[in-house]
Each structure stands twice: as structure tokens, then as C-alpha cells.
Amino acid sequence: MNNMDKKFKKIILVIAVLVLLMLLYLIANIKMFVVENEKFLIEENREVEKVIENKIEKISEEDYREIIKKIVFEYDEIIVQIKSGSINNETKEKLIELKKTVESTTVPNLKWKQVHLNIVLSLAKMIDYLESKDDAVYKNSLYLIDKNRSNFDWLDQ
């Protein structure tokens, strides 16, 4: 029995060493995977930053404001048409044109990014409203523009 206990202990010890070696191997591979993923994420982040930097061109804040004010003014005119029920094919085309103008306009710096996105989304939602007649979509479009107005009083000047 004593001899059997020694063999059993040796087998357990060998199994424990093998399990320990497997764990060390797995930990090393996981660390290597994490390091490789971090390198990939860092590189991907640099690529995103380059894209953002390329989209931010040297347009002055004043020029940007004038473009956006004009678009919001035209948006308001379309809202008046919609409220009065005088919607036609030109209404949707005008919204699409305004949206394309905003999308092609670059922001002067990152502080204008949210304004820019809200306006694009607002125009997209109003285009959707013309197709769906869903009041929630209409209200959401108005909300996004009004949110910009509350943050930037120059939109109403």
C-alpha cells in the first residue's frame, strides 16, 4: 500500500506539473494576444485620428457659421412648407441638397463636430419623415435642430 501511495503521489505530482505548464503556456499566449491586440488598436486609433485630421480643414469658424446658418434658415423655410401642407417633390430634393452640402462641408475644429452631426441627422430624419409621415421622426428632427439653437445662439441671428 505504501508503494502504491508513492506511485499515486508521483502521478499526481506529474499531473500537477503538466497542468502548471499548460497554464503558463496559456498565460503566455494570452499575454501575446493582448499585446498584439493593443498594437492593432493603437494603430487603428492612429488611422482614425488621421482621417479626422484630414476632415478638419482650415475653414474659419466664421465661414463655417455662415454656411450652417444658411442651411438652418433653409431648413426652417422647409418646416414652414411642411406645416402649411405645401409639400412637393422639390421639398425632399431641397432637403437632400442641404444634407449633401453639410456632409461636404468640413468643420473648422472638433468643437463643431456635434453641431455638424446634429444637423446632418436632423436633415436625414426630415427626409425620412417625408417618406414615412411618422410624427416621432418629425419631432426628432426638430429636436436636433433646437438642441443646436439652444447651444449656439448665433443660429437664430
TORGU-691970 format. One record per residue (C-alpha): x, y, z. Coordinates in Angstrom, 3 decimals. Layout:
BEGIN
X->X; Y->Y; Z->Z;
...
! end
This chain:
BEGIN
X->0.000; Y->0.000; Z->0.000;
X->2.853; Y->2.341; Z->0.814;
X->4.404; Y->1.686; Z->-2.598;
X->1.047; Y->2.391; Z->-4.206;
X->0.752; Y->5.690; Z->-2.326;
X->4.186; Y->6.767; Z->-3.586;
X->3.230; Y->5.951; Z->-7.198;
X->-0.068; Y->7.765; Z->-6.783;
X->1.690; Y->10.824; Z->-5.331;
X->4.192; Y->10.775; Z->-8.216;
X->1.352; Y->10.599; Z->-10.755;
X->-0.450; Y->13.458; Z->-9.025;
X->2.784; Y->15.462; Z->-8.961;
X->3.401; Y->14.835; Z->-12.680;
X->-0.190; Y->15.816; Z->-13.490;
X->0.139; Y->18.955; Z->-11.350;
X->3.372; Y->19.918; Z->-13.123;
X->1.742; Y->19.310; Z->-16.535;
X->-1.291; Y->21.397; Z->-15.556;
X->1.013; Y->24.139; Z->-14.306;
X->2.995; Y->24.076; Z->-17.569;
X->-0.236; Y->24.237; Z->-19.588;
X->-1.418; Y->27.207; Z->-17.525;
X->1.889; Y->29.001; Z->-18.036;
X->1.664; Y->28.308; Z->-21.772;
X->-1.905; Y->29.657; Z->-21.900;
X->-0.992; Y->32.753; Z->-19.909;
X->1.956; Y->33.452; Z->-22.214;
X->-0.269; Y->33.091; Z->-25.278;
X->-2.971; Y->35.289; Z->-23.784;
X->-0.407; Y->37.977; Z->-22.964;
X->0.949; Y->37.776; Z->-26.504;
X->-2.596; Y->38.038; Z->-27.882;
X->-3.343; Y->41.058; Z->-25.679;
X->-0.108; Y->42.774; Z->-26.712;
X->-0.859; Y->42.142; Z->-30.402;
X->-4.421; Y->43.424; Z->-29.950;
X->-3.168; Y->46.549; Z->-28.199;
X->-0.746; Y->47.206; Z->-31.046;
X->-3.579; Y->46.756; Z->-33.533;
X->-5.915; Y->49.060; Z->-31.587;
X->-3.235; Y->51.722; Z->-31.241;
X->-2.545; Y->51.573; Z->-34.979;
X->-6.270; Y->51.652; Z->-35.766;
X->-6.698; Y->54.653; Z->-33.461;
X->-3.894; Y->56.459; Z->-35.303;
X->-5.657; Y->55.784; Z->-38.602;
X->-8.931; Y->57.202; Z->-37.231;
X->-7.100; Y->60.282; Z->-35.950;
X->-5.555; Y->60.796; Z->-39.392;
X->-8.990; Y->60.611; Z->-41.023;
X->-10.392; Y->63.124; Z->-38.535;
X->-7.432; Y->65.442; Z->-39.027;
X->-7.888; Y->65.244; Z->-42.786;
X->-11.602; Y->66.103; Z->-42.451;
X->-10.816; Y->69.147; Z->-40.324;
X->-9.667; Y->71.628; Z->-42.870;
X->-8.701; Y->75.196; Z->-42.431;
X->-12.135; Y->76.747; Z->-42.731;
X->-12.670; Y->79.642; Z->-40.415;
X->-15.275; Y->79.398; Z->-37.696;
X->-16.954; Y->82.459; Z->-39.159;
X->-17.238; Y->80.880; Z->-42.627;
X->-18.494; Y->77.654; Z->-41.096;
X->-21.120; Y->79.522; Z->-39.065;
X->-22.363; Y->81.336; Z->-42.171;
X->-22.756; Y->78.083; Z->-44.094;
X->-24.576; Y->76.402; Z->-41.215;
X->-26.795; Y->79.450; Z->-40.565;
X->-27.870; Y->79.437; Z->-44.216;
X->-28.672; Y->75.726; Z->-44.066;
X->-30.673; Y->76.106; Z->-40.844;
X->-32.543; Y->79.078; Z->-42.359;
X->-33.460; Y->76.992; Z->-45.414;
X->-34.432; Y->74.099; Z->-43.123;
X->-36.785; Y->76.470; Z->-41.274;
X->-38.374; Y->77.509; Z->-44.581;
X->-38.992; Y->73.845; Z->-45.380;
X->-40.577; Y->73.337; Z->-41.952;
X->-42.969; Y->76.196; Z->-42.725;
X->-43.869; Y->74.452; Z->-46.012;
X->-44.423; Y->71.155; Z->-44.213;
X->-46.603; Y->72.776; Z->-41.543;
X->-48.693; Y->74.507; Z->-44.197;
X->-49.105; Y->71.249; Z->-46.109;
X->-47.424; Y->72.513; Z->-49.274;
X->-45.012; Y->69.606; Z->-49.615;
X->-43.884; Y->68.606; Z->-53.101;
X->-41.049; Y->66.698; Z->-54.770;
X->-38.871; Y->69.783; Z->-54.546;
X->-39.181; Y->69.749; Z->-50.766;
X->-37.461; Y->66.397; Z->-50.458;
X->-34.888; Y->67.311; Z->-53.123;
X->-34.069; Y->70.530; Z->-51.257;
X->-33.539; Y->68.594; Z->-48.012;
X->-31.265; Y->66.122; Z->-49.812;
X->-29.316; Y->69.019; Z->-51.304;
X->-28.941; Y->70.670; Z->-47.885;
X->-27.790; Y->67.386; Z->-46.346;
X->-25.183; Y->66.922; Z->-49.084;
X->-23.971; Y->70.471; Z->-48.502;
X->-23.486; Y->69.845; Z->-44.790;
X->-21.809; Y->66.499; Z->-45.431;
X->-19.361; Y->68.081; Z->-47.858;
X->-18.616; Y->70.989; Z->-45.516;
X->-15.689; Y->70.418; Z->-43.223;
X->-15.648; Y->71.523; Z->-39.625;
X->-13.098; Y->74.136; Z->-38.512;
X->-12.177; Y->72.073; Z->-35.429;
X->-13.523; Y->69.272; Z->-33.260;
X->-15.687; Y->71.562; Z->-31.129;
X->-18.075; Y->71.861; Z->-34.091;
X->-18.390; Y->68.119; Z->-34.636;
X->-21.592; Y->67.677; Z->-32.590;
X->-23.294; Y->70.648; Z->-34.269;
X->-22.380; Y->69.172; Z->-37.613;
X->-23.666; Y->65.697; Z->-36.749;
X->-26.929; Y->67.049; Z->-35.308;
X->-27.646; Y->68.984; Z->-38.476;
X->-26.894; Y->66.032; Z->-40.750;
X->-29.092; Y->63.792; Z->-38.601;
X->-31.859; Y->66.368; Z->-38.473;
X->-31.925; Y->66.683; Z->-42.254;
X->-31.817; Y->62.897; Z->-42.679;
X->-34.713; Y->62.491; Z->-40.252;
X->-36.789; Y->65.127; Z->-42.032;
X->-36.181; Y->63.306; Z->-45.327;
X->-37.338; Y->60.118; Z->-43.598;
X->-40.399; Y->61.943; Z->-42.288;
X->-41.416; Y->62.996; Z->-45.793;
X->-41.407; Y->59.322; Z->-46.765;
X->-42.947; Y->57.844; Z->-43.605;
X->-45.120; Y->60.673; Z->-42.188;
X->-44.090; Y->59.408; Z->-38.746;
X->-44.574; Y->62.259; Z->-36.247;
X->-41.878; Y->60.864; Z->-33.936;
X->-39.315; Y->61.189; Z->-36.738;
X->-40.511; Y->64.754; Z->-37.452;
X->-40.246; Y->65.727; Z->-33.774;
X->-36.802; Y->64.151; Z->-33.505;
X->-35.599; Y->66.209; Z->-36.464;
X->-36.888; Y->69.404; Z->-34.855;
X->-35.351; Y->68.413; Z->-31.517;
X->-31.864; Y->68.050; Z->-33.036;
X->-32.009; Y->71.491; Z->-34.649;
X->-33.445; Y->73.060; Z->-31.495;
X->-30.680; Y->71.435; Z->-29.465;
X->-28.143; Y->73.241; Z->-31.643;
X->-30.066; Y->76.503; Z->-31.309;
X->-30.041; Y->76.257; Z->-27.530;
X->-26.289; Y->75.694; Z->-27.529;
X->-25.413; Y->78.221; Z->-30.262;
X->-27.464; Y->81.416; Z->-30.250;
X->-25.843; Y->82.571; Z->-33.495;
X->-28.076; Y->80.080; Z->-35.353;
X->-31.067; Y->82.343; Z->-34.776;
X->-29.379; Y->85.599; Z->-35.803;
! end
